[in-house]
Amino acid sequence: MAEFSISFDPHVHSEGSFDGKEPVELILQHADDIGLDAIAITDHDVIEYSLEAVELAQDYDVIAVPGVEVSTKAGHLLGLGIEEKPPKKLPVAETIEMIKAKGGTAIIPHPFQRMRHGIPRRKITACDGIEVYNAWLFTGYRNRQAARYAKHHEFTGIAASDAHRMGTVGRAYTELEIEAESRDDITAEDILQAISNGDTGIQGRRKPIHTSAIDYTKALLRKGRWLTDKIPHPGR
């Protein structure tokens, strides 16, 4: 057995979300291109696109973990490792129980950020982890607050891009140390088990404006090539 460092972005939105734009196939291609080992498509209250990613991921050097971002009564909740989405608008504790009953992992994203439907402090209960670094940061204050809270209450810390556009996929990610015979043997279940074990590292930082602009331009070019390949041509 050997130990492998796996980069996992557990919070990515596709065109399946009302505020997402990108096709699943293009997200997988981009994740592969930038060297991410694993992602989870977690659309708002829609799981079909995430299941599509699991099916398509075999064509890319990326592990796709099924998941969904559920709208609970108190705010948003990530359910990873499940293939059926819980109903909307249930209490947080009940939704977490349903996710765990299906063998999934429950992560609280962007906590305390009420403008973004973050679950408030008083509603946080027995989840499997808390997003302590969300790449949608302005001052970084809420990320620091979430990190302090997770450390104090001994919750596993998670980092994620919360990407709604291809160019921001992987801007923050969770680093996992996983033992396996080979990297190719690592599965979605291994990734979730590492989170349950608390074997996580936080990777995320602001990018300089000029670097973000370059990355965004590359993403647009990649999307343009992808769309061109999808357009039927006479004679084909």
PALUM-397751 format. One record per residue (C-alpha): residue in one letter; x, y, z. Coordinates in Angstrom, 3 decimals, padded with zeros to 6 digits, always signed. Layout:
PALUM-397751
{vodo A {X Y Z}}
...
//
This chain:
PALUM-397751
{vodo M {+000.000 +000.000 +000.000}}
{vodo A {+001.104 +003.556 -000.730}}
{vodo E {-000.233 +006.932 +000.363}}
{vodo F {-001.506 +009.339 -002.277}}
{vodo S {-002.373 +013.021 -002.009}}
{vodo I {-005.734 +013.625 -003.697}}
{vodo S {-007.127 +017.044 -004.627}}
{vodo F {-010.922 +017.145 -004.316}}
{vodo D {-013.246 +020.060 -005.126}}
{vodo P {-016.473 +018.996 -003.387}}
{vodo H {-018.717 +021.924 -004.333}}
{vodo V {-019.154 +022.632 -008.057}}
{vodo H {-022.261 +023.765 -009.942}}
{vodo S {-023.175 +022.822 -013.504}}
{vodo E {-025.914 +024.022 -015.832}}
{vodo G {-028.215 +021.901 -013.684}}
{vodo S {-028.268 +024.746 -011.128}}
{vodo F {-030.448 +027.782 -011.766}}
{vodo D {-027.331 +029.931 -011.371}}
{vodo G {-024.884 +027.605 -013.148}}
{vodo K {-023.741 +027.760 -016.757}}
{vodo E {-021.435 +024.901 -017.698}}
{vodo P {-022.160 +021.442 -019.153}}
{vodo V {-020.986 +018.541 -017.005}}
{vodo E {-018.706 +017.177 -019.715}}
{vodo L {-016.893 +020.489 -020.030}}
{vodo I {-016.413 +020.746 -016.244}}
{vodo L {-014.864 +017.274 -016.200}}
{vodo Q {-012.567 +018.151 -019.091}}
{vodo H {-011.469 +021.344 -017.352}}
{vodo A {-010.890 +019.552 -014.029}}
{vodo D {-008.737 +017.007 -015.856}}
{vodo D {-006.798 +019.743 -017.645}}
{vodo I {-005.945 +021.638 -014.449}}
{vodo G {-004.930 +018.472 -012.572}}
{vodo L {-007.772 +018.040 -010.091}}
{vodo D {-008.090 +014.438 -008.958}}
{vodo A {-011.768 +014.540 -007.982}}
{vodo I {-014.846 +016.759 -008.020}}
{vodo A {-018.461 +016.646 -006.919}}
{vodo I {-021.168 +018.303 -008.999}}
{vodo T {-023.528 +019.658 -006.333}}
{vodo D {-026.352 +021.461 -008.077}}
{vodo H {-029.146 +023.172 -006.175}}
{vodo D {-031.793 +020.539 -005.372}}
{vodo V {-030.985 +018.649 -008.601}}
{vodo I {-028.915 +015.458 -008.677}}
{vodo E {-029.290 +014.219 -012.261}}
{vodo Y {-026.325 +016.201 -013.564}}
{vodo S {-024.121 +014.865 -010.780}}
{vodo L {-025.074 +011.301 -011.682}}
{vodo E {-024.264 +012.120 -015.292}}
{vodo A {-020.808 +013.252 -014.161}}
{vodo V {-020.241 +009.903 -012.450}}
{vodo E {-021.065 +008.119 -015.706}}
{vodo L {-018.864 +010.387 -017.853}}
{vodo A {-015.883 +010.580 -015.475}}
{vodo Q {-014.496 +007.278 -016.731}}
{vodo D {-013.513 +009.130 -019.919}}
{vodo Y {-011.374 +011.569 -017.920}}
{vodo D {-008.631 +011.261 -015.326}}
{vodo V {-011.041 +012.539 -012.662}}
{vodo I {-013.072 +010.835 -009.934}}
{vodo A {-016.655 +012.127 -009.807}}
{vodo V {-018.392 +011.910 -006.438}}
{vodo P {-022.199 +012.111 -006.677}}
{vodo G {-023.831 +014.859 -004.668}}
{vodo V {-026.353 +017.659 -004.328}}
{vodo E {-026.747 +020.984 -002.535}}
{vodo V {-030.006 +020.675 -000.616}}
{vodo S {-032.149 +023.609 +000.476}}
{vodo T {-033.072 +022.826 +004.077}}
{vodo K {-035.334 +024.947 +006.259}}
{vodo A {-032.297 +026.690 +007.729}}
{vodo G {-030.017 +026.941 +004.688}}
{vodo H {-027.934 +024.977 +002.215}}
{vodo L {-026.399 +021.566 +002.924}}
{vodo L {-024.128 +019.398 +000.760}}
{vodo G {-024.984 +015.725 +000.509}}
{vodo L {-022.065 +013.755 -000.983}}
{vodo G {-021.996 +010.092 -001.955}}
{vodo I {-025.750 +009.775 -002.481}}
{vodo E {-027.719 +009.033 -005.644}}
{vodo E {-031.106 +010.310 -004.513}}
{vodo K {-031.663 +013.862 -003.321}}
{vodo P {-033.435 +014.503 -000.021}}
{vodo P {-036.633 +016.571 -000.146}}
{vodo K {-036.326 +020.345 +000.161}}
{vodo K {-037.230 +022.438 +003.188}}
{vodo L {-036.767 +019.788 +005.864}}
{vodo P {-035.004 +020.646 +009.155}}
{vodo V {-031.207 +020.460 +008.984}}
{vodo A {-030.911 +017.573 +011.456}}
{vodo E {-033.500 +015.522 +009.590}}
{vodo T {-031.802 +016.137 +006.252}}
{vodo I {-028.424 +015.112 +007.668}}
{vodo E {-029.972 +011.926 +009.035}}
{vodo M {-031.427 +011.125 +005.608}}
{vodo I {-028.067 +011.675 +003.898}}
{vodo K {-026.259 +009.450 +006.386}}
{vodo A {-028.976 +006.776 +006.156}}
{vodo K {-028.215 +006.576 +002.430}}
{vodo G {-024.511 +006.111 +003.198}}
{vodo G {-023.656 +009.701 +002.328}}
{vodo T {-021.576 +012.473 +003.847}}
{vodo A {-023.148 +015.744 +005.016}}
{vodo I {-021.125 +018.957 +004.681}}
{vodo I {-022.269 +022.429 +005.730}}
{vodo P {-021.195 +024.936 +003.039}}
{vodo H {-020.489 +028.648 +003.608}}
{vodo P {-021.863 +028.648 +007.181}}
{vodo F {-023.043 +031.868 +008.821}}
{vodo Q {-023.351 +033.603 +005.417}}
{vodo R {-027.062 +034.365 +005.564}}
{vodo M {-026.992 +036.304 +002.272}}
{vodo R {-025.921 +033.014 +000.657}}
{vodo H {-028.295 +030.758 +002.616}}
{vodo G {-025.620 +029.611 +005.027}}
{vodo I {-026.839 +027.608 +008.010}}
{vodo P {-026.679 +029.697 +011.196}}
{vodo R {-024.597 +028.678 +014.172}}
{vodo R {-027.537 +027.541 +016.309}}
{vodo K {-028.701 +025.098 +013.604}}
{vodo I {-025.357 +023.352 +013.046}}
{vodo T {-025.591 +019.782 +014.240}}
{vodo A {-023.907 +016.393 +013.715}}
{vodo C {-022.561 +016.906 +010.192}}
{vodo D {-019.454 +015.257 +008.740}}
{vodo G {-017.647 +018.498 +007.970}}
{vodo I {-017.827 +022.254 +007.578}}
{vodo E {-016.668 +024.312 +004.631}}
{vodo V {-013.991 +026.462 +006.241}}
{vodo Y {-012.678 +027.858 +002.966}}
{vodo N {-015.137 +028.839 +000.258}}
{vodo A {-013.532 +030.508 -002.761}}
{vodo W {-016.374 +033.033 -003.027}}
{vodo L {-014.644 +035.246 -000.501}}
{vodo F {-014.613 +039.009 -000.251}}
{vodo T {-012.789 +039.879 +002.959}}
{vodo G {-012.287 +036.270 +004.088}}
{vodo Y {-013.913 +037.033 +007.435}}
{vodo R {-016.590 +034.336 +007.182}}
{vodo N {-014.022 +031.724 +006.166}}
{vodo R {-011.928 +032.561 +009.224}}
{vodo Q {-015.020 +032.453 +011.411}}
{vodo A {-015.984 +029.044 +010.001}}
{vodo A {-012.450 +027.737 +010.530}}
{vodo R {-012.441 +028.839 +014.171}}
{vodo Y {-015.859 +027.298 +014.751}}
{vodo A {-014.893 +023.975 +013.121}}
{vodo K {-011.684 +023.749 +015.142}}
{vodo H {-013.430 +024.587 +018.414}}
{vodo H {-016.192 +022.020 +017.848}}
{vodo E {-013.879 +019.427 +016.237}}
{vodo F {-015.595 +019.338 +012.858}}
{vodo T {-013.572 +018.310 +009.809}}
{vodo G {-012.582 +021.324 +007.712}}
{vodo I {-013.392 +021.358 +004.004}}
{vodo A {-012.267 +023.694 +001.212}}
{vodo A {-014.224 +024.145 -002.027}}
{vodo S {-014.497 +026.432 -005.013}}
{vodo D {-018.325 +026.685 -005.026}}
{vodo A {-017.716 +027.239 -008.734}}
{vodo H {-020.578 +028.437 -010.928}}
{vodo R {-018.294 +029.035 -013.914}}
{vodo M {-015.716 +026.689 -015.367}}
{vodo G {-012.811 +029.061 -014.797}}
{vodo T {-013.232 +028.959 -011.018}}
{vodo V {-013.352 +025.161 -010.635}}
{vodo G {-010.510 +024.127 -008.330}}
{vodo R {-009.843 +027.645 -007.071}}
{vodo A {-010.108 +026.057 -003.625}}
{vodo Y {-010.033 +022.346 -002.882}}
{vodo T {-009.665 +019.793 -000.117}}
{vodo E {-006.446 +017.796 +000.008}}
{vodo L {-006.835 +014.191 +001.159}}
{vodo E {-004.254 +011.565 +002.068}}
{vodo I {-005.491 +008.144 +000.959}}
{vodo E {-003.816 +004.744 +001.127}}
{vodo A {-004.263 +002.482 -001.887}}
{vodo E {-002.419 -000.009 -004.063}}
{vodo S {-002.318 +002.607 -006.824}}
{vodo R {-003.852 +005.992 -007.610}}
{vodo D {-006.148 +004.312 -010.143}}
{vodo D {-007.626 +002.178 -007.363}}
{vodo I {-008.932 +005.179 -005.402}}
{vodo T {-012.729 +005.471 -005.435}}
{vodo A {-015.369 +007.994 -004.426}}
{vodo E {-015.937 +005.896 -001.312}}
{vodo D {-012.262 +006.241 -000.360}}
{vodo I {-012.529 +010.010 -000.692}}
{vodo L {-015.562 +010.219 +001.568}}
{vodo Q {-013.950 +007.896 +004.084}}
{vodo A {-010.920 +010.184 +004.254}}
{vodo I {-013.251 +013.091 +005.037}}
{vodo S {-014.924 +011.027 +007.751}}
{vodo N {-011.484 +010.271 +009.186}}
{vodo G {-010.679 +013.974 +009.275}}
{vodo D {-007.705 +013.509 +006.930}}
{vodo T {-008.120 +016.852 +005.166}}
{vodo G {-005.949 +019.771 +004.164}}
{vodo I {-007.182 +023.192 +003.057}}
{vodo Q {-005.958 +024.601 -000.230}}
{vodo G {-007.261 +027.957 -001.395}}
{vodo R {-006.097 +031.475 -001.978}}
{vodo R {-006.969 +034.656 -003.763}}
{vodo K {-005.548 +034.891 -007.226}}
{vodo P {-004.036 +038.130 -008.530}}
{vodo I {-006.463 +039.876 -010.870}}
{vodo H {-004.240 +039.398 -013.918}}
{vodo T {-003.885 +035.653 -013.193}}
{vodo S {-007.637 +035.255 -012.810}}
{vodo A {-008.127 +037.072 -016.112}}
{vodo I {-005.695 +034.719 -017.860}}
{vodo D {-007.349 +031.621 -016.375}}
{vodo Y {-010.797 +032.919 -017.296}}
{vodo T {-009.652 +033.567 -020.876}}
{vodo K {-008.236 +030.041 -021.127}}
{vodo A {-011.549 +028.648 -019.842}}
{vodo L {-013.477 +030.634 -022.450}}
{vodo L {-011.186 +029.365 -025.213}}
{vodo R {-011.607 +025.815 -023.967}}
{vodo K {-015.387 +026.260 -023.966}}
{vodo G {-015.262 +027.683 -027.485}}
{vodo R {-013.327 +024.663 -028.757}}
{vodo W {-015.702 +022.305 -026.956}}
{vodo L {-018.790 +023.980 -028.436}}
{vodo T {-017.235 +023.935 -031.918}}
{vodo D {-016.635 +020.195 -031.634}}
{vodo K {-020.289 +019.711 -030.669}}
{vodo I {-021.689 +021.575 -033.706}}
{vodo P {-022.616 +019.170 -036.525}}
{vodo H {-020.696 +019.852 -039.731}}
{vodo P {-021.941 +019.045 -043.250}}
{vodo G {-020.553 +015.811 -044.539}}
{vodo R {-019.918 +014.275 -041.108}}
//
